[in-house]
Amino acid sequence: MSKELLNEISFIAFIIPAFAQAYKMNAQNAYRYLKKYGGWDYLRENWWALHTDNPFWTVRYLYDICYENGGQR
């Protein structure tokens, strides 16, 4: 496994529980929510930029992406 892939996995494994905690859900439901409303694709495509930002803003960006794609407020 490449170092870049390991970094991506580590970041995603960190940010999904952070998203879940911020929006009061468990990690499995957070994953499903992100998957359903496009946050997962955004996270996978942009993790390299998102991991350099404050986790608060990354969680907020994911929320905004999901909201724009029909996620609940």
Backbone torsions as a table, in degrees:
resi	resn	phi	psi	omega
1	MET	NA	136.5	-178.3
2	SER	-75.7	159.4	179.2
3	LYS	-64.1	-37.3	179.4
4	GLU	-63.1	-42.9	178.3
5	LEU	-64.0	-41.3	177.4
6	LEU	-62.7	-40.1	177.4
7	ASN	-64.4	-41.4	178.1
8	GLU	-62.1	-47.1	-180.0
9	ILE	-61.6	-43.6	179.4
10	SER	-61.4	-43.6	-179.7
11	PHE	-65.0	-46.2	-179.5
12	ILE	-63.7	-39.9	177.9
13	ALA	-64.9	-24.4	176.4
14	PHE	-84.4	-42.1	-169.4
15	ILE	-79.9	-30.6	179.4
16	ILE	-64.4	-47.4	174.7
17	PRO	-62.9	-32.8	176.8
18	ALA	-65.2	-41.2	176.3
19	PHE	-63.3	-45.5	-179.8
20	ALA	-59.6	-45.0	-179.5
21	GLN	-65.3	-41.8	-178.1
22	ALA	-63.3	-34.4	-176.8
23	TYR	-111.7	21.5	170.8
24	LYS	53.6	56.6	174.5
25	MET	-142.2	166.5	176.9
26	ASN	-83.2	166.2	-174.0
27	ALA	-61.9	-36.4	-179.6
28	GLN	-66.1	-43.0	178.0
29	ASN	-68.5	-34.2	176.9
30	ALA	-63.5	-44.6	177.7
31	TYR	-59.3	-47.1	179.7
32	ARG	-61.5	-41.4	178.8
33	TYR	-63.1	-47.5	178.8
34	LEU	-61.9	-40.5	179.1
35	LYS	-64.2	-45.7	-176.1
36	LYS	-67.0	-37.0	-172.3
37	TYR	-109.7	19.2	171.4
38	GLY	88.3	-4.6	179.6
39	GLY	-65.8	-35.5	-179.7
40	TRP	-63.0	-46.7	179.8
41	ASP	-62.5	-42.3	177.8
42	TYR	-61.5	-43.5	179.5
43	LEU	-62.7	-46.2	-179.7
44	ARG	-65.2	-38.5	-177.7
45	GLU	-77.0	-27.4	-172.5
46	ASN	-121.4	15.7	-175.9
47	TRP	-57.7	-36.1	-176.5
48	TRP	-62.1	-31.5	176.5
49	ALA	-87.6	-39.6	-176.9
50	LEU	-64.9	-33.4	-176.3
51	HIS	-69.4	-14.3	178.4
52	THR	-88.6	-10.8	-178.1
53	ASP	-93.1	168.3	175.2
54	ASN	-63.4	134.8	-179.7
55	PRO	-55.9	-32.0	177.5
56	PHE	-56.7	-45.5	-178.3
57	TRP	-71.9	-34.8	176.6
58	THR	-62.2	-45.5	177.7
59	VAL	-61.4	-41.7	179.8
60	ARG	-64.9	-42.3	177.5
61	TYR	-60.9	-42.8	178.9
62	LEU	-61.6	-42.2	177.8
63	TYR	-60.7	-45.9	-179.0
64	ASP	-61.7	-42.1	178.0
65	ILE	-61.3	-46.7	-179.8
66	CYS	-63.9	-41.1	179.9
67	TYR	-62.8	-41.7	178.5
68	GLU	-64.6	-23.4	-179.4
69	ASN	-102.1	19.1	174.7
70	GLY	102.9	1.5	178.2
71	GLY	-66.8	154.8	-177.3
72	GLN	-78.6	151.1	176.7
73	ARG	-86.2	NA	NA
